[in-house]
Amino acid sequence: MTWRSGPNAPVSGKLGSATSLGNLVCIRVAGSPEIHVYDTTKQDWFLTPPCPLDACSLVTVNNTLTVVGGRVDASVTNLLYSIHLKSFHAVKRQPWKEQFPPMLTKRMFAMAVSSGNVLAVAGGWNGHQALRTVEILRLDRDPMYWTRVCSLPSPVYSASACISKGKLYVLGGFTQKGPTKAVLSASISSLLDSSKDGVWHRPTSLPTLRSTCVTFNDHLLSFGGENDNEQGHRSLSSSGAINDNTRETGAVYEYSTTDGEWYRISEMPVSRCQSCVATVTERREVMVVGGHSGSTGRTQTVQIATVDL
């Protein structure tokens, strides 16, 4: 990977969500209702029209930017809203629309991912506790409807979700007890077979806590995070603030499906955890935005890697 810096994001934050469509990268960070879009061609940021949902997950579905779940007036919702992402001018003109049916489960900070004719949503937070429920929307059905499938082995929220080689991966995130490095995987076909149970598997755990994972040409990648050794173990104050002994990492790992191990393949110029990461496949790039970085706290820095995978 060859790294370069991009224009700083308009907002600093962590525990966000990101997606891309063509040359546009969209991010949302925790605590902000705004969705910022970066045009990789013009190398500039702009805002979408005000998003109807807070604490939602971003996903690209059928050439639309879609927000999944979240909160409306402090109440957790099961709604989805979409807007067409073609260009800056198209986004400015388009209103948000309920293009897809509501989920069966109300949730925020869920893991949403789409590939082909499938939109999958897993886990999340219902306002009281983390969730295990998983549901899938078949986009090729008319009318479209959600199907509840085999639940996650354990509840989790604010994790990464990817689809690679026909498998749904849920990576890291948070349980009721705190951050986790656990990785869960299940084939989409097995999930859609309602007669099956126990379809979830546990591949090798992530190398770091609070990393962000994406797929690039079916390669599963993990960016940053924090080392959980004695020198760099994260701790929180009673108010939930991050203590200064946190040690973020800039390490980038790739998961090998051959031997089930994570291998370090690169190093980001700025160490960070809980960042937003999106792939821009047409440009063979991965974009890393924001997150938490050492004693400076939340960062607006952007790094872009050219990927040869």
N, C-alpha and C positions, 0 to 999 in steps of 0.2 A: 504493500500500500504506500502511495505517495501522498503526503498530507500538505494542505495549504489552509490558510485562514480565510474565512468568509466574513461578510459584513455582520457586525454584532446584531443579535436578535433585539427587537424593540422591547422585549420583556425578559426579565430574569426569573427563573423558577425551576422547580424540579417536580418529580412525580407527574409528568405530563403525558401527552399522547401525541403521536405523529403519524402521518401517512403521506403518500405522494401520488401524483397522477401526471404522467408526462414529465414536463420540466418544472412542475409546481410542487413545493414541499409545504405541508400544513402542520402547524404545531399548536397545542394548547397546553398551558402549564397549570398546575394546581393553584387554586385561589383566584384565578382570573377567568372571567366569562368570555374573553376575547379569543378569536382564532386568527393567528397570523399566518400569512402565506408568503413564501419566498419564491420568486421567479428566478430560476437558475440561469436563464438566458439574459435577462435584464440585470441580474444581480441586485435585486431590490426587494424590500418587504412591503406588503400592504395588508389591510384588514378585510375580512369578509364582512358582510352585513351582520348585525348583532345576532349571536347564536341564541336560540330559544332555551338551551340547556346549559347547566353548569355541571362540573364533575363528570362530564361525558367522555366517551371513548371515540376517537376518530378512526374511520376506516374508509377506504375507497371501494365503492360498489357500483358496478355498471357505469363507469365514467362519471360518478358523482362523488362529492365529499359528503359522507354520511356521519352524523353524530348519533351515538347509541347510548340510551339510558342517561343517567345523571339525576339532576335535581331541577325542579320547577317550583319556585317560591318555597324553597326549603323542604319540599316533599320529593321523595325518591320516585322516579317515573320509569315506565317501560316503553316510552315513545322513541321513535327514530325520526330525524329530520334530515333532508338532503338538499344539496345545492350543486348545480352543474359547475364543474371546474374545467373551463377551456382556456380562459385568459383572464387577465386583470379586469378588462372591461365587461366580460361576460359575468364574472363573479359579482361585480358592483351592481349589475342590473337584476340579477336573479334573486328572488325571495327564497327563503327556506320552505320546503314542502314536506308533508308526510307522505313520502313515496312508497314506504314499506310498512307492513302491518306492525302493530305494537308487539313487543315480546310477551311471553307468558309470565315472565318474572320481572318485577321492578328491581332495578339495580343501578348502582353507580360504581365508578372505578372498575368496570368490568373489562375483560379481555375480549376484543372483537377483531376478527380477521376474516377476509374474504378471498376466495380463489375459485376461478371458474364459475360454476353455478351454485356455489355454496357460500353462505354467510354464517359463521359460527360465533357464538357469544358464550363465554365461560366465566364462572365465578363472579366476583364483584362484592359489593357491600350493600346491604339493604337498609342501612341507617342504624342497625343494631348489631349486626354480626357479619362476618365473612360468609360467602356462599360457595356451595359445591355444584350448583345446578348448571347444566350445559344445554343449550338449545341451538337448533340449526334451522335456517331458512333456506329452502330450495328456491333459487331465483328463476328456475326454468319451469316452475309450476304456475298455472293460472286457474284459480287464484293462488297467490302465494300464501303459505301458512307456516307457522313455527312448529317444530317437533322437539319435544323434550327427549334427550338421549341420555346415555349412561353418565351419571354424575362424576365429578372429580373425586379421587380418593380422599382428598382433604380440602377444606375451604381455603380460598386464596383470593386476594384482590390486588390491583395495581401491579400485575405481573406483565411480562411480555407474552405475546401470542404470535405464532407463526404457522404457516402451512408449508411443508416441504415434502416433496415426493409422496404426496397423498396422505401425509400424516399431520395431525394437529398437535402442536407443541405449546405447552404452557410452562413458562420459565421464570423462576424467581418470584418476586413480589413479596406480599406480606400475608402472614397468617394471624390468628388471634394473639399469638405470642410474640410476633415481631417479624423481621425480615427472614426470608428463607432462600436457600440456594437450590431447592428441589426443582427437578425437571420432570414433567409428565408428558406422555405422548400416547396417542391413539390414532389408528387409521380412520379416515373419514368414512370409508365403506363399513367398517365395523360399528362405528357410532350410529350410522343410519340404519343398521340392522337391529331393530328394536328387540329381537329375540335374544340378543347377546348381552352378557353382563361381564364385568371384570375385564373390559377391553383396554383399560388404561395400564400403561407400563411406566417404570421409573428408570430412565436412562441415567448415566453418570451426572451427578449434580454439577451446577455451575462452579467455576473456579473462584468466583467472588460474589459477595452479597451486593444487592442494589445495582446490578449491572442492567444494561438494556440490550435486548436481543432482536435481531432481524434476520431474514433470509436474503441472500443475494445469489441469484441463479441456482437456487436449491442448496446453497451452502449456508449452514446455520452459524451465525456470528454473534459474539458477546462483546460489548463495548464497556470499558471502565468498570466502575463498582468500587467496593472497598475491601481491603484485605482484612480477614478476621483473625489475624495472628495477635499475639499479646501486645506487640508494639502498635498495631494499627486497628485495634478493635473499636468499633463505633459504640458510643454510649450516649444516652440522652439524659438531660436534666429533668427535674420534676415537671418543668413546663413544656417538655417535649423538644427543647432546643438541642442542637447538636453540639456536643462538647468538643474542645479543641484537639483532643487526642485522636480524632478521626484521621485515617490515612487512606485517601482515595488513590486509585490507580488509573493509569492511562492504557493499561494492557488491553489488547484485542485478541480474542481467542476464536478458533474455529473448531466446531465439533466434527469428529470423524465418525461417520456411520459404520466404517469398517471395523474399527476396534473399540468404539464407544468411549473415546477419550477426547478431552479438550486440549488443543495445542495453541500455544501463543504464537501469533503470526505478525503482530505489529504493535506499535506503541503510539498512542495519541500524544500530540505535543502538550496538551493540558490534561492533567489527571482530573477525573470527575466521576460522580456517581449520579444515578437517578436522572439521566439526561434524556432528551428526545432524540431519537435516531430514525432516519428514513432513508430508503434507497432510491436512487434515481437511475434506474437500469439503463435507460436510453443513453445516458452520459457515462455509464459505468462508474458511478460515484455513490458514496455513502456520506450523508450529512449528519453531523452530531451537533446538537444545539443545547445550550444551557446545562442545567443540572446543579449539583453542589460541588464546589471545588475548594478544599482545604479551609484555611482560616478566613478566606475572603467570603465564604458562604455562597449564596446563589450567584451564578455567573450568567452573563449574556453572550459569552464567546461562542463562536461557531467555527467548527473545523470540518473540512471536506476532504475525503480520501478518494483517490482514483484507485479502483479495485481491479485486479487482474485475476478473476476466478471464473 
